[in-house]
Amino acid sequence: MESALDGLDEQTKSVIVEVIERRDPQLITALASHNKQTIEERRAVASILFNEFSMNLDTNFEPTKRGRDIDAAMGEFLLQWPIESTEQG
């Protein structure tokens, strides 16, 4: 069975797995067990990556190399699996 992250390039997948494994091991296990994330899982991944990104800014609030890697991974993840609003306007 394919993992929900198998459609990502290796660099993106590596960054996401490393961050999520450290911050929410249960989430990475869930992502590995099926090939499509729920909206809640997508939101959790985005939230964790955003929090990790915000911890990787320099003194001028510019992203460090690590921050840029996380930002790129978050962007690729959201392009592959967007978080669509379920609310009606």
PyMOL Python script that loads the backbone (N, CA, C, O; Angstrom):
from pymol import cmd

cmd.read_pdbstr("""\
ATOM      1  N   MET A   1       0.846  -1.188   0.000  1.00  0.00           N
ATOM      2  CA  MET A   1       0.000   0.000   0.000  1.00  0.00           C
ATOM      3  C   MET A   1       0.884   1.241   0.000  1.00  0.00           C
ATOM      4  O   MET A   1       1.893   1.300   0.704  1.00  0.00           O
ATOM      5  N   GLU A   2       0.506   2.199  -0.773  1.00  0.00           N
ATOM      6  CA  GLU A   2       1.239   3.458  -0.817  1.00  0.00           C
ATOM      7  C   GLU A   2       0.946   4.298   0.413  1.00  0.00           C
ATOM      8  O   GLU A   2      -0.163   4.295   0.947  1.00  0.00           O
ATOM      9  N   SER A   3       1.956   5.006   0.838  1.00  0.00           N
ATOM     10  CA  SER A   3       1.814   5.977   1.919  1.00  0.00           C
ATOM     11  C   SER A   3       1.241   7.267   1.354  1.00  0.00           C
ATOM     12  O   SER A   3       1.368   7.538   0.160  1.00  0.00           O
ATOM     13  N   ALA A   4       0.621   8.049   2.197  1.00  0.00           N
ATOM     14  CA  ALA A   4       0.078   9.344   1.789  1.00  0.00           C
ATOM     15  C   ALA A   4       1.176  10.291   1.329  1.00  0.00           C
ATOM     16  O   ALA A   4       0.888  11.272   0.644  1.00  0.00           O
ATOM     17  N   LEU A   5       2.418  10.023   1.686  1.00  0.00           N
ATOM     18  CA  LEU A   5       3.520  10.908   1.325  1.00  0.00           C
ATOM     19  C   LEU A   5       4.310  10.418   0.115  1.00  0.00           C
ATOM     20  O   LEU A   5       5.249  11.089  -0.313  1.00  0.00           O
ATOM     21  N   ASP A   6       3.954   9.270  -0.442  1.00  0.00           N
ATOM     22  CA  ASP A   6       4.730   8.694  -1.536  1.00  0.00           C
ATOM     23  C   ASP A   6       4.710   9.527  -2.807  1.00  0.00           C
ATOM     24  O   ASP A   6       5.612   9.380  -3.632  1.00  0.00           O
ATOM     25  N   GLY A   7       3.732  10.385  -3.002  1.00  0.00           N
ATOM     26  CA  GLY A   7       3.669  11.211  -4.195  1.00  0.00           C
ATOM     27  C   GLY A   7       4.598  12.410  -4.168  1.00  0.00           C
ATOM     28  O   GLY A   7       4.698  13.133  -5.160  1.00  0.00           O
ATOM     29  N   LEU A   8       5.277  12.635  -3.059  1.00  0.00           N
ATOM     30  CA  LEU A   8       6.167  13.790  -2.913  1.00  0.00           C
ATOM     31  C   LEU A   8       7.586  13.437  -3.338  1.00  0.00           C
ATOM     32  O   LEU A   8       7.982  12.272  -3.282  1.00  0.00           O
ATOM     33  N   ASP A   9       8.357  14.446  -3.766  1.00  0.00           N
ATOM     34  CA  ASP A   9       9.753  14.186  -4.086  1.00  0.00           C
ATOM     35  C   ASP A   9      10.501  13.813  -2.802  1.00  0.00           C
ATOM     36  O   ASP A   9      10.043  14.103  -1.697  1.00  0.00           O
ATOM     37  N   GLU A  10      11.647  13.172  -2.968  1.00  0.00           N
ATOM     38  CA  GLU A  10      12.383  12.626  -1.816  1.00  0.00           C
ATOM     39  C   GLU A  10      12.812  13.695  -0.802  1.00  0.00           C
ATOM     40  O   GLU A  10      12.743  13.452   0.403  1.00  0.00           O
ATOM     41  N   GLN A  11      13.252  14.868  -1.265  1.00  0.00           N
ATOM     42  CA  GLN A  11      13.657  15.937  -0.344  1.00  0.00           C
ATOM     43  C   GLN A  11      12.474  16.393   0.497  1.00  0.00           C
ATOM     44  O   GLN A  11      12.582  16.523   1.717  1.00  0.00           O
ATOM     45  N   THR A  12      11.342  16.634  -0.163  1.00  0.00           N
ATOM     46  CA  THR A  12      10.137  17.078   0.551  1.00  0.00           C
ATOM     47  C   THR A  12       9.694  16.024   1.548  1.00  0.00           C
ATOM     48  O   THR A  12       9.425  16.327   2.711  1.00  0.00           O
ATOM     49  N   LYS A  13       9.619  14.792   1.089  1.00  0.00           N
ATOM     50  CA  LYS A  13       9.194  13.693   1.954  1.00  0.00           C
ATOM     51  C   LYS A  13      10.122  13.563   3.157  1.00  0.00           C
ATOM     52  O   LYS A  13       9.656  13.373   4.280  1.00  0.00           O
ATOM     53  N   SER A  14      11.423  13.663   2.932  1.00  0.00           N
ATOM     54  CA  SER A  14      12.406  13.538   4.002  1.00  0.00           C
ATOM     55  C   SER A  14      12.199  14.609   5.077  1.00  0.00           C
ATOM     56  O   SER A  14      12.205  14.303   6.270  1.00  0.00           O
ATOM     57  N   VAL A  15      12.019  15.856   4.657  1.00  0.00           N
ATOM     58  CA  VAL A  15      11.803  16.951   5.618  1.00  0.00           C
ATOM     59  C   VAL A  15      10.512  16.729   6.407  1.00  0.00           C
ATOM     60  O   VAL A  15      10.496  16.851   7.632  1.00  0.00           O
ATOM     61  N   ILE A  16       9.436  16.404   5.697  1.00  0.00           N
ATOM     62  CA  ILE A  16       8.145  16.226   6.365  1.00  0.00           C
ATOM     63  C   ILE A  16       8.211  15.066   7.352  1.00  0.00           C
ATOM     64  O   ILE A  16       7.764  15.198   8.491  1.00  0.00           O
ATOM     65  N   VAL A  17       8.759  13.941   6.929  1.00  0.00           N
ATOM     66  CA  VAL A  17       8.839  12.775   7.820  1.00  0.00           C
ATOM     67  C   VAL A  17       9.667  13.105   9.055  1.00  0.00           C
ATOM     68  O   VAL A  17       9.269  12.772  10.172  1.00  0.00           O
ATOM     69  N   GLU A  18      10.806  13.751   8.870  1.00  0.00           N
ATOM     70  CA  GLU A  18      11.669  14.078  10.022  1.00  0.00           C
ATOM     71  C   GLU A  18      10.946  14.969  11.018  1.00  0.00           C
ATOM     72  O   GLU A  18      11.001  14.721  12.223  1.00  0.00           O
ATOM     73  N   VAL A  19      10.274  15.997  10.535  1.00  0.00           N
ATOM     74  CA  VAL A  19       9.585  16.939  11.430  1.00  0.00           C
ATOM     75  C   VAL A  19       8.386  16.279  12.098  1.00  0.00           C
ATOM     76  O   VAL A  19       8.222  16.395  13.313  1.00  0.00           O
ATOM     77  N   ILE A  20       7.556  15.597  11.339  1.00  0.00           N
ATOM     78  CA  ILE A  20       6.348  14.997  11.891  1.00  0.00           C
ATOM     79  C   ILE A  20       6.696  13.857  12.850  1.00  0.00           C
ATOM     80  O   ILE A  20       6.057  13.720  13.894  1.00  0.00           O
ATOM     81  N   GLU A  21       7.699  13.037  12.514  1.00  0.00           N
ATOM     82  CA  GLU A  21       8.105  11.951  13.425  1.00  0.00           C
ATOM     83  C   GLU A  21       8.483  12.491  14.796  1.00  0.00           C
ATOM     84  O   GLU A  21       8.148  11.899  15.823  1.00  0.00           O
ATOM     85  N   ARG A  22       9.174  13.604  14.802  1.00  0.00           N
ATOM     86  CA  ARG A  22       9.630  14.195  16.068  1.00  0.00           C
ATOM     87  C   ARG A  22       8.489  14.849  16.823  1.00  0.00           C
ATOM     88  O   ARG A  22       8.412  14.729  18.046  1.00  0.00           O
ATOM     89  N   ARG A  23       7.605  15.535  16.124  1.00  0.00           N
ATOM     90  CA  ARG A  23       6.555  16.314  16.789  1.00  0.00           C
ATOM     91  C   ARG A  23       5.265  15.545  17.038  1.00  0.00           C
ATOM     92  O   ARG A  23       4.556  15.828  18.004  1.00  0.00           O
ATOM     93  N   ASP A  24       4.946  14.567  16.172  1.00  0.00           N
ATOM     94  CA  ASP A  24       3.690  13.816  16.320  1.00  0.00           C
ATOM     95  C   ASP A  24       3.845  12.424  15.711  1.00  0.00           C
ATOM     96  O   ASP A  24       3.374  12.179  14.601  1.00  0.00           O
ATOM     97  N   PRO A  25       4.499  11.513  16.429  1.00  0.00           N
ATOM     98  CA  PRO A  25       4.746  10.174  15.886  1.00  0.00           C
ATOM     99  C   PRO A  25       3.470   9.434  15.468  1.00  0.00           C
ATOM    100  O   PRO A  25       3.498   8.653  14.517  1.00  0.00           O
ATOM    101  N   GLN A  26       2.381   9.664  16.149  1.00  0.00           N
ATOM    102  CA  GLN A  26       1.130   9.000  15.770  1.00  0.00           C
ATOM    103  C   GLN A  26       0.644   9.477  14.404  1.00  0.00           C
ATOM    104  O   GLN A  26       0.096   8.688  13.634  1.00  0.00           O
ATOM    105  N   LEU A  27       0.838  10.754  14.097  1.00  0.00           N
ATOM    106  CA  LEU A  27       0.423  11.289  12.816  1.00  0.00           C
ATOM    107  C   LEU A  27       1.238  10.675  11.684  1.00  0.00           C
ATOM    108  O   LEU A  27       0.675  10.323  10.647  1.00  0.00           O
ATOM    109  N   ILE A  28       2.540  10.538  11.859  1.00  0.00           N
ATOM    110  CA  ILE A  28       3.359   9.961  10.790  1.00  0.00           C
ATOM    111  C   ILE A  28       2.982   8.505  10.576  1.00  0.00           C
ATOM    112  O   ILE A  28       3.013   8.025   9.443  1.00  0.00           O
ATOM    113  N   THR A  29       2.629   7.795  11.633  1.00  0.00           N
ATOM    114  CA  THR A  29       2.162   6.417  11.508  1.00  0.00           C
ATOM    115  C   THR A  29       0.862   6.363  10.719  1.00  0.00           C
ATOM    116  O   THR A  29       0.686   5.498   9.861  1.00  0.00           O
ATOM    117  N   ALA A  30      -0.044   7.286  11.009  1.00  0.00           N
ATOM    118  CA  ALA A  30      -1.318   7.344  10.285  1.00  0.00           C
ATOM    119  C   ALA A  30      -1.083   7.651   8.811  1.00  0.00           C
ATOM    120  O   ALA A  30      -1.700   7.031   7.946  1.00  0.00           O
ATOM    121  N   LEU A  31      -0.205   8.595   8.517  1.00  0.00           N
ATOM    122  CA  LEU A  31       0.073   8.954   7.128  1.00  0.00           C
ATOM    123  C   LEU A  31       0.687   7.786   6.360  1.00  0.00           C
ATOM    124  O   LEU A  31       0.451   7.631   5.162  1.00  0.00           O
ATOM    125  N   ALA A  32       1.473   6.968   7.052  1.00  0.00           N
ATOM    126  CA  ALA A  32       2.114   5.826   6.407  1.00  0.00           C
ATOM    127  C   ALA A  32       1.140   4.673   6.167  1.00  0.00           C
ATOM    128  O   ALA A  32       1.426   3.766   5.386  1.00  0.00           O
ATOM    129  N   SER A  33      -0.009   4.712   6.839  1.00  0.00           N
ATOM    130  CA  SER A  33      -0.927   3.572   6.775  1.00  0.00           C
ATOM    131  C   SER A  33      -1.998   3.682   5.691  1.00  0.00           C
ATOM    132  O   SER A  33      -2.734   2.724   5.460  1.00  0.00           O
ATOM    133  N   HIS A  34      -2.097   4.819   5.029  1.00  0.00           N
ATOM    134  CA  HIS A  34      -3.083   4.977   3.963  1.00  0.00           C
ATOM    135  C   HIS A  34      -2.571   5.959   2.915  1.00  0.00           C
ATOM    136  O   HIS A  34      -1.601   6.680   3.148  1.00  0.00           O
ATOM    137  N   ASN A  35      -3.230   5.979   1.762  1.00  0.00           N
ATOM    138  CA  ASN A  35      -2.686   6.793   0.668  1.00  0.00           C
ATOM    139  C   ASN A  35      -3.374   8.136   0.467  1.00  0.00           C
ATOM    140  O   ASN A  35      -3.018   8.870  -0.455  1.00  0.00           O
ATOM    141  N   LYS A  36      -4.334   8.473   1.289  1.00  0.00           N
ATOM    142  CA  LYS A  36      -4.961   9.795   1.196  1.00  0.00           C
ATOM    143  C   LYS A  36      -5.232  10.320   2.607  1.00  0.00           C
ATOM    144  O   LYS A  36      -5.837   9.637   3.434  1.00  0.00           O
ATOM    145  N   GLN A  37      -4.773  11.543   2.861  1.00  0.00           N
ATOM    146  CA  GLN A  37      -4.960  12.122   4.184  1.00  0.00           C
ATOM    147  C   GLN A  37      -6.381  12.659   4.342  1.00  0.00           C
ATOM    148  O   GLN A  37      -7.034  13.067   3.381  1.00  0.00           O
ATOM    149  N   THR A  38      -6.822  12.641   5.577  1.00  0.00           N
ATOM    150  CA  THR A  38      -8.074  13.325   5.886  1.00  0.00           C
ATOM    151  C   THR A  38      -7.789  14.819   5.967  1.00  0.00           C
ATOM    152  O   THR A  38      -6.632  15.229   6.065  1.00  0.00           O
ATOM    153  N   ILE A  39      -8.824  15.616   5.929  1.00  0.00           N
ATOM    154  CA  ILE A  39      -8.637  17.068   6.050  1.00  0.00           C
ATOM    155  C   ILE A  39      -7.997  17.406   7.398  1.00  0.00           C
ATOM    156  O   ILE A  39      -7.199  18.338   7.489  1.00  0.00           O
ATOM    157  N   GLU A  40      -8.343  16.657   8.439  1.00  0.00           N
ATOM    158  CA  GLU A  40      -7.749  16.895   9.760  1.00  0.00           C
ATOM    159  C   GLU A  40      -6.250  16.593   9.739  1.00  0.00           C
ATOM    160  O   GLU A  40      -5.460  17.330  10.329  1.00  0.00           O
ATOM    161  N   GLU A  41      -5.859  15.514   9.061  1.00  0.00           N
ATOM    162  CA  GLU A  41      -4.437  15.190   8.958  1.00  0.00           C
ATOM    163  C   GLU A  41      -3.698  16.248   8.151  1.00  0.00           C
ATOM    164  O   GLU A  41      -2.579  16.623   8.501  1.00  0.00           O
ATOM    165  N   ARG A  42      -4.309  16.730   7.077  1.00  0.00           N
ATOM    166  CA  ARG A  42      -3.681  17.789   6.274  1.00  0.00           C
ATOM    167  C   ARG A  42      -3.474  19.039   7.115  1.00  0.00           C
ATOM    168  O   ARG A  42      -2.411  19.658   7.067  1.00  0.00           O
ATOM    169  N   ARG A  43      -4.480  19.404   7.876  1.00  0.00           N
ATOM    170  CA  ARG A  43      -4.354  20.587   8.741  1.00  0.00           C
ATOM    171  C   ARG A  43      -3.279  20.381   9.793  1.00  0.00           C
ATOM    172  O   ARG A  43      -2.517  21.301  10.092  1.00  0.00           O
ATOM    173  N   ALA A  44      -3.210  19.176  10.359  1.00  0.00           N
ATOM    174  CA  ALA A  44      -2.194  18.885  11.379  1.00  0.00           C
ATOM    175  C   ALA A  44      -0.795  18.983  10.785  1.00  0.00           C
ATOM    176  O   ALA A  44       0.099  19.560  11.403  1.00  0.00           O
ATOM    177  N   VAL A  45      -0.596  18.427   9.592  1.00  0.00           N
ATOM    178  CA  VAL A  45       0.716  18.506   8.940  1.00  0.00           C
ATOM    179  C   VAL A  45       1.077  19.967   8.681  1.00  0.00           C
ATOM    180  O   VAL A  45       2.193  20.390   8.984  1.00  0.00           O
ATOM    181  N   ALA A  46       0.151  20.733   8.129  1.00  0.00           N
ATOM    182  CA  ALA A  46       0.422  22.148   7.835  1.00  0.00           C
ATOM    183  C   ALA A  46       0.749  22.912   9.109  1.00  0.00           C
ATOM    184  O   ALA A  46       1.672  23.727   9.122  1.00  0.00           O
ATOM    185  N   SER A  47       0.007  22.659  10.172  1.00  0.00           N
ATOM    186  CA  SER A  47       0.246  23.350  11.440  1.00  0.00           C
ATOM    187  C   SER A  47       1.622  23.009  12.015  1.00  0.00           C
ATOM    188  O   SER A  47       2.352  23.890  12.469  1.00  0.00           O
ATOM    189  N   ILE A  48       1.958  21.740  11.988  1.00  0.00           N
ATOM    190  CA  ILE A  48       3.266  21.313  12.516  1.00  0.00           C
ATOM    191  C   ILE A  48       4.390  21.915  11.684  1.00  0.00           C
ATOM    192  O   ILE A  48       5.375  22.403  12.237  1.00  0.00           O
ATOM    193  N   LEU A  49       4.256  21.885  10.366  1.00  0.00           N
ATOM    194  CA  LEU A  49       5.303  22.454   9.514  1.00  0.00           C
ATOM    195  C   LEU A  49       5.415  23.960   9.699  1.00  0.00           C
ATOM    196  O   LEU A  49       6.519  24.505   9.708  1.00  0.00           O
ATOM    197  N   PHE A  50       4.282  24.633   9.846  1.00  0.00           N
ATOM    198  CA  PHE A  50       4.335  26.080  10.073  1.00  0.00           C
ATOM    199  C   PHE A  50       5.034  26.393  11.399  1.00  0.00           C
ATOM    200  O   PHE A  50       5.863  27.300  11.467  1.00  0.00           O
ATOM    201  N   ASN A  51       4.701  25.647  12.441  1.00  0.00           N
ATOM    202  CA  ASN A  51       5.348  25.872  13.739  1.00  0.00           C
ATOM    203  C   ASN A  51       6.848  25.610  13.663  1.00  0.00           C
ATOM    204  O   ASN A  51       7.641  26.352  14.241  1.00  0.00           O
ATOM    205  N   GLU A  52       7.233  24.560  12.953  1.00  0.00           N
ATOM    206  CA  GLU A  52       8.647  24.250  12.790  1.00  0.00           C
ATOM    207  C   GLU A  52       9.341  25.352  11.985  1.00  0.00           C
ATOM    208  O   GLU A  52      10.454  25.760  12.318  1.00  0.00           O
ATOM    209  N   PHE A  53       8.684  25.831  10.928  1.00  0.00           N
ATOM    210  CA  PHE A  53       9.223  26.926  10.131  1.00  0.00           C
ATOM    211  C   PHE A  53       9.470  28.149  11.006  1.00  0.00           C
ATOM    212  O   PHE A  53      10.528  28.773  10.916  1.00  0.00           O
ATOM    213  N   SER A  54       8.508  28.493  11.845  1.00  0.00           N
ATOM    214  CA  SER A  54       8.631  29.694  12.674  1.00  0.00           C
ATOM    215  C   SER A  54       9.758  29.580  13.695  1.00  0.00           C
ATOM    216  O   SER A  54      10.231  30.593  14.211  1.00  0.00           O
ATOM    217  N   MET A  55      10.189  28.361  13.988  1.00  0.00           N
ATOM    218  CA  MET A  55      11.314  28.161  14.904  1.00  0.00           C
ATOM    219  C   MET A  55      12.662  28.241  14.178  1.00  0.00           C
ATOM    220  O   MET A  55      13.718  28.153  14.804  1.00  0.00           O
ATOM    221  N   ASN A  56      12.616  28.408  12.866  1.00  0.00           N
ATOM    222  CA  ASN A  56      13.841  28.427  12.061  1.00  0.00           C
ATOM    223  C   ASN A  56      13.977  29.736  11.290  1.00  0.00           C
ATOM    224  O   ASN A  56      14.166  29.753  10.073  1.00  0.00           O
ATOM    225  N   LEU A  57      13.874  30.831  12.043  1.00  0.00           N
ATOM    226  CA  LEU A  57      14.080  32.174  11.506  1.00  0.00           C
ATOM    227  C   LEU A  57      15.314  32.769  12.168  1.00  0.00           C
ATOM    228  O   LEU A  57      15.594  32.485  13.332  1.00  0.00           O
ATOM    229  N   ASP A  58      16.050  33.592  11.430  1.00  0.00           N
ATOM    230  CA  ASP A  58      17.227  34.213  12.023  1.00  0.00           C
ATOM    231  C   ASP A  58      16.824  35.476  12.789  1.00  0.00           C
ATOM    232  O   ASP A  58      15.636  35.760  12.947  1.00  0.00           O
ATOM    233  N   THR A  59      17.803  36.217  13.256  1.00  0.00           N
ATOM    234  CA  THR A  59      17.516  37.400  14.073  1.00  0.00           C
ATOM    235  C   THR A  59      16.809  38.505  13.299  1.00  0.00           C
ATOM    236  O   THR A  59      16.216  39.399  13.902  1.00  0.00           O
ATOM    237  N   ASN A  60      16.864  38.452  11.961  1.00  0.00           N
ATOM    238  CA  ASN A  60      16.147  39.415  11.124  1.00  0.00           C
ATOM    239  C   ASN A  60      14.806  38.861  10.648  1.00  0.00           C
ATOM    240  O   ASN A  60      14.166  39.430   9.764  1.00  0.00           O
ATOM    241  N   PHE A  61      14.392  37.749  11.242  1.00  0.00           N
ATOM    242  CA  PHE A  61      13.131  37.074  10.906  1.00  0.00           C
ATOM    243  C   PHE A  61      13.100  36.558   9.473  1.00  0.00           C
ATOM    244  O   PHE A  61      12.034  36.415   8.874  1.00  0.00           O
ATOM    245  N   GLU A  62      14.269  36.284   8.939  1.00  0.00           N
ATOM    246  CA  GLU A  62      14.400  35.634   7.639  1.00  0.00           C
ATOM    247  C   GLU A  62      14.602  34.141   7.894  1.00  0.00           C
ATOM    248  O   GLU A  62      15.246  33.764   8.873  1.00  0.00           O
ATOM    249  N   PRO A  63      14.058  33.286   7.019  1.00  0.00           N
ATOM    250  CA  PRO A  63      14.253  31.855   7.242  1.00  0.00           C
ATOM    251  C   PRO A  63      15.707  31.435   7.074  1.00  0.00           C
ATOM    252  O   PRO A  63      16.408  31.893   6.172  1.00  0.00           O
ATOM    253  N   THR A  64      16.135  30.556   7.963  1.00  0.00           N
ATOM    254  CA  THR A  64      17.453  29.937   7.835  1.00  0.00           C
ATOM    255  C   THR A  64      17.386  28.914   6.702  1.00  0.00           C
ATOM    256  O   THR A  64      16.324  28.722   6.108  1.00  0.00           O
ATOM    257  N   LYS A  65      18.489  28.263   6.399  1.00  0.00           N
ATOM    258  CA  LYS A  65      18.492  27.194   5.389  1.00  0.00           C
ATOM    259  C   LYS A  65      17.450  26.148   5.763  1.00  0.00           C
ATOM    260  O   LYS A  65      16.687  25.696   4.910  1.00  0.00           O
ATOM    261  N   ARG A  66      17.418  25.770   7.013  1.00  0.00           N
ATOM    262  CA  ARG A  66      16.426  24.786   7.495  1.00  0.00           C
ATOM    263  C   ARG A  66      15.010  25.337   7.307  1.00  0.00           C
ATOM    264  O   ARG A  66      14.112  24.610   6.881  1.00  0.00           O
ATOM    265  N   GLY A  67      14.815  26.599   7.619  1.00  0.00           N
ATOM    266  CA  GLY A  67      13.511  27.225   7.440  1.00  0.00           C
ATOM    267  C   GLY A  67      13.068  27.219   5.988  1.00  0.00           C
ATOM    268  O   GLY A  67      11.896  26.982   5.695  1.00  0.00           O
ATOM    269  N   ARG A  68      13.999  27.479   5.078  1.00  0.00           N
ATOM    270  CA  ARG A  68      13.673  27.448   3.648  1.00  0.00           C
ATOM    271  C   ARG A  68      13.317  26.034   3.195  1.00  0.00           C
ATOM    272  O   ARG A  68      12.427  25.849   2.365  1.00  0.00           O
ATOM    273  N   ASP A  69      14.014  25.041   3.740  1.00  0.00           N
ATOM    274  CA  ASP A  69      13.693  23.645   3.409  1.00  0.00           C
ATOM    275  C   ASP A  69      12.293  23.279   3.897  1.00  0.00           C
ATOM    276  O   ASP A  69      11.535  22.617   3.189  1.00  0.00           O
ATOM    277  N   ILE A  70      11.961  23.710   5.100  1.00  0.00           N
ATOM    278  CA  ILE A  70      10.636  23.433   5.661  1.00  0.00           C
ATOM    279  C   ILE A  70       9.569  24.167   4.860  1.00  0.00           C
ATOM    280  O   ILE A  70       8.519  23.600   4.556  1.00  0.00           O
ATOM    281  N   ASP A  71       9.831  25.427   4.518  1.00  0.00           N
ATOM    282  CA  ASP A  71       8.883  26.210   3.726  1.00  0.00           C
ATOM    283  C   ASP A  71       8.620  25.543   2.377  1.00  0.00           C
ATOM    284  O   ASP A  71       7.474  25.443   1.941  1.00  0.00           O
ATOM    285  N   ALA A  72       9.677  25.092   1.726  1.00  0.00           N
ATOM    286  CA  ALA A  72       9.529  24.416   0.432  1.00  0.00           C
ATOM    287  C   ALA A  72       8.725  23.122   0.581  1.00  0.00           C
ATOM    288  O   ALA A  72       7.874  22.818  -0.255  1.00  0.00           O
ATOM    289  N   ALA A  73       8.995  22.364   1.644  1.00  0.00           N
ATOM    290  CA  ALA A  73       8.258  21.117   1.880  1.00  0.00           C
ATOM    291  C   ALA A  73       6.786  21.402   2.152  1.00  0.00           C
ATOM    292  O   ALA A  73       5.909  20.698   1.652  1.00  0.00           O
ATOM    293  N   MET A  74       6.518  22.432   2.941  1.00  0.00           N
ATOM    294  CA  MET A  74       5.131  22.796   3.239  1.00  0.00           C
ATOM    295  C   MET A  74       4.413  23.213   1.963  1.00  0.00           C
ATOM    296  O   MET A  74       3.267  22.820   1.744  1.00  0.00           O
ATOM    297  N   GLY A  75       5.060  23.991   1.133  1.00  0.00           N
ATOM    298  CA  GLY A  75       4.455  24.421  -0.125  1.00  0.00           C
ATOM    299  C   GLY A  75       4.150  23.251  -1.038  1.00  0.00           C
ATOM    300  O   GLY A  75       3.073  23.181  -1.629  1.00  0.00           O
ATOM    301  N   GLU A  76       5.094  22.335  -1.155  1.00  0.00           N
ATOM    302  CA  GLU A  76       4.894  21.154  -2.001  1.00  0.00           C
ATOM    303  C   GLU A  76       3.767  20.276  -1.454  1.00  0.00           C
ATOM    304  O   GLU A  76       2.940  19.772  -2.213  1.00  0.00           O
ATOM    305  N   PHE A  77       3.741  20.101  -0.150  1.00  0.00           N
ATOM    306  CA  PHE A  77       2.680  19.306   0.480  1.00  0.00           C
ATOM    307  C   PHE A  77       1.317  19.922   0.178  1.00  0.00           C
ATOM    308  O   PHE A  77       0.385  19.215  -0.205  1.00  0.00           O
ATOM    309  N   LEU A  78       1.202  21.232   0.349  1.00  0.00           N
ATOM    310  CA  LEU A  78      -0.087  21.899   0.140  1.00  0.00           C
ATOM    311  C   LEU A  78      -0.482  21.952  -1.336  1.00  0.00           C
ATOM    312  O   LEU A  78      -1.671  21.995  -1.652  1.00  0.00           O
ATOM    313  N   LEU A  79       0.487  21.951  -2.234  1.00  0.00           N
ATOM    314  CA  LEU A  79       0.154  21.864  -3.660  1.00  0.00           C
ATOM    315  C   LEU A  79      -0.405  20.481  -3.994  1.00  0.00           C
ATOM    316  O   LEU A  79      -1.358  20.351  -4.763  1.00  0.00           O
ATOM    317  N   GLN A  80       0.201  19.459  -3.406  1.00  0.00           N
ATOM    318  CA  GLN A  80      -0.227  18.083  -3.653  1.00  0.00           C
ATOM    319  C   GLN A  80      -1.571  17.788  -2.977  1.00  0.00           C
ATOM    320  O   GLN A  80      -2.444  17.150  -3.564  1.00  0.00           O
ATOM    321  N   TRP A  81      -1.723  18.260  -1.740  1.00  0.00           N
ATOM    322  CA  TRP A  81      -2.932  17.990  -0.966  1.00  0.00           C
ATOM    323  C   TRP A  81      -3.428  19.286  -0.329  1.00  0.00           C
ATOM    324  O   TRP A  81      -3.175  19.534   0.850  1.00  0.00           O
ATOM    325  N   PRO A  82      -4.126  20.104  -1.094  1.00  0.00           N
ATOM    326  CA  PRO A  82      -4.601  21.393  -0.564  1.00  0.00           C
ATOM    327  C   PRO A  82      -5.591  21.203   0.580  1.00  0.00           C
ATOM    328  O   PRO A  82      -6.271  20.182   0.684  1.00  0.00           O
ATOM    329  N   ILE A  83      -5.643  22.198   1.412  1.00  0.00           N
ATOM    330  CA  ILE A  83      -6.635  22.219   2.494  1.00  0.00           C
ATOM    331  C   ILE A  83      -7.798  23.045   1.995  1.00  0.00           C
ATOM    332  O   ILE A  83      -7.740  24.274   1.945  1.00  0.00           O
ATOM    333  N   GLU A  84      -8.840  22.355   1.633  1.00  0.00           N
ATOM    334  CA  GLU A  84     -10.006  23.021   1.073  1.00  0.00           C
ATOM    335  C   GLU A  84     -10.966  23.367   2.187  1.00  0.00           C
ATOM    336  O   GLU A  84     -11.157  22.593   3.125  1.00  0.00           O
ATOM    337  N   SER A  85     -11.562  24.528   2.077  1.00  0.00           N
ATOM    338  CA  SER A  85     -12.548  24.955   3.066  1.00  0.00           C
ATOM    339  C   SER A  85     -13.830  24.165   2.871  1.00  0.00           C
ATOM    340  O   SER A  85     -14.316  24.004   1.752  1.00  0.00           O
ATOM    341  N   THR A  86     -14.367  23.678   3.977  1.00  0.00           N
ATOM    342  CA  THR A  86     -15.641  22.962   3.931  1.00  0.00           C
ATOM    343  C   THR A  86     -16.782  23.869   4.303  1.00  0.00           C
ATOM    344  O   THR A  86     -17.937  23.444   4.320  1.00  0.00           O
ATOM    345  N   GLU A  87     -16.473  25.122   4.604  1.00  0.00           N
ATOM    346  CA  GLU A  87     -17.509  26.084   5.000  1.00  0.00           C
ATOM    347  C   GLU A  87     -18.110  26.719   3.758  1.00  0.00           C
ATOM    348  O   GLU A  87     -17.409  27.017   2.792  1.00  0.00           O
ATOM    349  N   GLN A  88     -19.395  26.917   3.800  1.00  0.00           N
ATOM    350  CA  GLN A  88     -20.103  27.615   2.724  1.00  0.00           C
ATOM    351  C   GLN A  88     -20.112  29.098   3.028  1.00  0.00           C
ATOM    352  O   GLN A  88     -20.377  29.485   4.166  1.00  0.00           O
ATOM    353  N   GLY A  89     -19.827  29.954   2.026  1.00  0.00           N
ATOM    354  CA  GLY A  89     -19.743  31.405   2.211  1.00  0.00           C
ATOM    355  C   GLY A  89     -21.020  31.983   2.424  1.00  0.00           C
ATOM    356  O   GLY A  89     -21.128  33.197   2.598  1.00  0.00           O
TER     357      GLY A  89
END
""", "prot")
cmd.dss("prot")
cmd.show_as("cartoon", "prot")
cmd.util.cbc("prot")
cmd.orient("prot")
